[in-house]
């Protein structure tokens, strides 16, 4: 569970950096783009993937390409969801995406349905329902109703699929996960750079050095988040639901604490109940 905890910390730090960037008037789209060059550099120089020994024909390139598209793409869909449907519905979509990998754990990865795990998962899902909608009266765009429904749905499906795809990448034991991670980051960086050109020349954004700085720092924690997440799946290959649930509920719990202590966000009694239930659910799943 130590890898899950480290992944949770890095994931929440990514969200905090994005929030700080937005508060300081930095273009978050460019921040997202610049995190990938740092992630690629860290993977190459720190982890030193042995690319020469790889059998390229044996690599799951479909998985790699799917993740390379989804990783930067989800940031864009989250932004669009917030714009057209509001922050509350976007939060609900992100957190309820937990259903997708959990169902995959039992129906596709053939994990045994043990009683204590089902109890922990049930408490975790109840915790999610208690935690949603912390920010009220968010401005919602008057865009066509089909877009209001489309973007949260894409966020819900996309975040769940990302969890499943990383699980599948981690299961390819013949290919070092370090090499897989490097290839995924390089592909994602290439796609992100295309998006940067779109932002600069189509949306007419100004190039921001401050966004580059935020992005490079963000890349450190994004790199660590995914690295520890994959390590968690390798450490618990027979229990993917532990990783799926621990990661999602852990992010909710730590994110709530950071929001209250550092950003002075207000929580209701129902929200505090959700935090307590999330902690209990993780303990039940991990240690019973």
C-alpha positions in Angstrom: 0.0 0.0 0.0 3.0 2.4 0.3 3.0 2.8 -3.5 -0.7 3.7 -3.5 -0.1 6.3 -0.8 2.8 7.8 -2.7 0.7 7.9 -5.9 -2.1 9.6 -4.0 0.2 12.3 -2.7 1.7 13.0 -6.1 -1.8 13.0 -7.7 -3.1 15.6 -5.2 0.0 17.7 -5.6 -0.7 17.8 -9.4 -4.2 19.1 -8.7 -2.8 21.7 -6.2 -0.3 23.0 -8.7 -3.0 23.4 -11.4 -5.2 25.2 -8.9 -2.3 27.5 -7.9 -1.6 28.2 -11.6 -5.2 29.1 -12.2 -5.3 31.4 -9.2 -2.2 33.2 -10.4 -3.6 33.8 -13.9 -1.4 31.2 -15.7 -2.9 29.4 -18.7 -3.4 25.9 -17.5 -3.6 24.4 -21.0 0.0 25.3 -21.6 1.0 24.1 -18.1 -0.4 20.7 -19.0 1.6 20.6 -22.2 4.9 21.4 -20.6 4.6 18.7 -17.9 5.3 16.0 -20.5 8.9 17.0 -21.5 9.8 16.9 -17.8 8.1 13.5 -17.4 10.0 12.2 -20.4 13.3 13.5 -19.2 12.9 12.1 -15.7 11.9 8.7 -17.1 15.0 8.6 -19.3 17.7 10.0 -17.0 16.4 8.7 -13.6 14.9 5.4 -14.5 17.2 4.7 -17.5 15.0 2.5 -19.6 16.9 -0.2 -21.6 15.4 0.5 -25.0 18.0 -1.4 -26.9 16.9 -4.8 -25.5 13.3 -4.3 -26.3 11.5 -6.5 -28.8 9.5 -3.9 -30.5 7.1 -6.3 -32.3 6.1 -7.7 -28.9 5.1 -4.4 -27.3 1.5 -3.5 -26.8 1.6 -0.5 -29.0 -2.2 -0.2 -29.0 -2.2 0.2 -25.2 0.6 2.8 -25.5 -1.1 4.8 -28.1 -4.4 4.7 -26.3 -2.8 6.1 -23.1 -0.8 8.7 -25.0 -4.0 10.1 -26.5 -6.0 9.8 -23.3 -3.5 11.3 -20.8 -3.4 14.8 -22.4 -6.8 14.4 -23.9 -8.5 14.0 -20.6 -7.1 17.3 -19.3 -8.8 19.0 -22.3 -12.2 17.2 -21.7 -12.1 18.0 -18.0 -11.7 21.7 -18.9 -14.5 21.5 -21.4 -16.7 19.7 -18.9 -16.2 22.4 -16.3 -16.9 25.0 -18.9 -20.2 23.5 -20.3 -21.5 21.5 -17.3 -19.9 23.1 -14.2 -17.4 22.0 -11.7 -19.8 19.9 -9.6 -20.9 17.6 -12.5 -17.3 17.2 -13.6 -16.2 16.2 -10.1 -19.0 13.6 -10.0 -17.9 12.2 -13.3 -14.3 11.9 -12.3 -15.0 10.2 -9.0 -17.7 7.9 -10.2 -15.3 6.7 -12.9 -14.1 4.4 -10.1 -17.0 2.1 -11.1 -15.3 1.2 -14.4 -12.0 -0.2 -13.1 -13.7 -1.9 -10.2 -16.1 -3.7 -12.4 -13.1 -4.6 -14.7 -11.3 -6.1 -11.7 -14.0 -8.7 -11.2 -15.3 -9.3 -14.7 -12.1 -9.0 -16.8 -9.1 -9.5 -14.4 -10.9 -12.4 -12.7 -10.3 -11.1 -9.1 -12.1 -13.1 -6.5 -15.1 -11.4 -4.9 -14.3 -11.6 -1.2 -16.7 -10.3 1.4 -14.5 -7.8 3.0 -13.4 -6.3 -0.3 -17.1 -5.9 -1.4 -17.8 -4.2 1.9 -14.9 -1.9 1.6 -15.8 -1.0 -2.0 -19.4 -0.4 -1.0 -18.2 2.0 1.8 -15.9 3.7 -0.7 -18.6 4.3 -3.2 -20.9 5.6 -0.5 -18.0 7.9 0.5 -17.8 9.2 -3.0 -21.5 10.0 -3.0 -21.1 11.9 0.3 -18.2 13.9 -1.0 -19.5 15.2 -4.3 -20.9 18.7 -4.8 -18.6 20.5 -2.3 -18.7 23.7 -4.2 -22.2 25.1 -4.8 -23.6 27.6 -7.3 -20.9 27.1 -9.9 -21.4 29.0 -13.1 -22.7 26.7 -15.8 -22.5 27.7 -19.5 -25.7 28.1 -21.5 -24.3 25.8 -24.3 -26.4 23.3 -26.0 -27.7 20.6 -23.6 -26.1 17.8 -25.6 -22.6 19.3 -24.8 -23.6 19.5 -21.1 -24.2 15.8 -21.1 -21.4 14.8 -23.5 -18.3 16.1 -21.7 -18.9 14.7 -18.2 -19.7 11.4 -19.9 -16.4 11.5 -21.7 -14.6 12.3 -18.5 -16.3 9.5 -16.7 -15.5 6.9 -19.4 -12.0 8.3 -20.1 -10.7 8.3 -16.5 -12.0 4.8 -15.9 -10.4 3.5 -19.1 -7.0 5.1 -18.2 -7.0 3.1 -14.9 -7.7 -0.1 -16.8 -5.1 0.5 -19.4 -2.4 1.2 -16.9 -3.3 -2.1 -15.2 -2.9 -3.9 -18.5 0.4 -2.3 -19.2 1.7 -3.3 -15.7 0.7 -6.9 -16.4 3.0 -7.2 -19.4 5.9 -8.6 -17.3 8.1 -9.4 -20.3 8.4 -5.7 -21.0 9.9 -3.5 -18.2 7.4 -1.1 -16.9 10.0 1.6 -17.0 10.4 1.2 -20.8 6.6 1.2 -21.2 6.3 4.3 -19.1 9.0 6.1 -21.2 7.3 5.2 -24.5 3.9 6.3 -23.3 5.3 9.7 -22.1 7.1 10.3 -25.4 3.9 9.6 -27.3 1.9 11.8 -25.0 4.5 14.6 -25.3 4.3 14.5 -29.1 0.5 14.8 -28.9 0.7 17.6 -26.3 3.1 19.6 -28.5 0.6 19.4 -31.3 -2.0 20.7 -28.9 0.4 23.6 -27.9 0.6 24.6 -31.6 -3.2 24.6 -31.7 -3.4 26.8 -28.6 -0.9 29.3 -29.9 -2.0 29.5 -33.6 -5.7 28.7 -33.5 -6.8 29.9 -30.1 -4.3 32.7 -30.4 -2.9 32.3 -26.8 0.3 34.1 -25.9 3.3 31.9 -25.1 3.7 31.8 -21.3 7.1 31.2 -19.7 5.3 31.1 -16.4 3.2 28.3 -17.7 6.3 26.5 -18.8 7.7 26.8 -15.3 4.6 25.4 -13.7 4.4 22.7 -16.2 8.0 21.5 -15.6 7.3 21.2 -11.9 3.9 19.6 -12.6 5.8 17.0 -14.7 7.8 15.9 -11.8 4.7 14.9 -9.8 2.9 13.6 -12.8 5.8 11.3 -13.5 6.0 10.1 -9.9 2.2 9.6 -9.7 2.1 7.3 -12.7 5.3 5.5 -11.7 4.0 4.7 -8.2 0.6 3.7 -9.6 2.2 1.2 -11.9 4.5 -0.1 -9.1 1.3 -0.6 -6.9 -0.2 -2.8 -9.6 3.0 -4.8 -9.9 3.1 -5.2 -6.1 -0.5 -6.3 -5.9 -1.1 -8.2 -9.2 -3.9 -10.3 -7.7 -5.7 -7.4 -6.1 -6.3 -4.6 -8.6 -9.4 -3.4 -6.8 -7.2 -2.6 -3.8 -5.2 -0.3 -6.0 -8.2 1.2 -7.9 -10.1 1.9 -4.7 -7.2 3.0 -2.6 -6.0 5.4 -5.2 -9.4 7.1 -5.9 -10.6 7.2 -2.3 -7.2 8.4 -1.1 -7.2 11.3 -3.5 -10.6 12.3 -2.3 -9.5 12.2 1.4 -6.2 14.0 1.0 -7.7 16.4 -1.5 -10.3 17.4 1.0 -7.8 17.9 3.8 -5.6 20.1 1.5 -8.7 22.1 0.5 -9.8 22.7 4.0 -6.4 23.5 5.5 -4.7 25.5 2.7 -7.5 26.7 0.4 -10.0 27.4 3.2 -12.8 25.4 1.4 -15.9 24.7 3.5 -17.2 21.2 3.9 -20.6 20.1 5.2 -21.2 17.4 7.8 -22.1 15.0 4.9 -18.7 15.8 3.3 -16.9 15.0 6.6 -18.8 11.7 6.8 -17.6 10.9 3.3 -14.0 11.5 4.3 -14.4 9.2 7.3 -16.0 6.5 5.2 -13.3 6.7 2.6 -10.6 6.1 5.2 -12.5 3.2 6.7 -13.0 1.6 3.3 -9.4 1.7 2.4 -8.4 0.1 5.8 -11.0 -2.7 5.2 -9.9 -3.5 1.7 -6.2 -3.3 2.5 -5.8 -5.0 5.9 -8.8 -7.4 6.5 
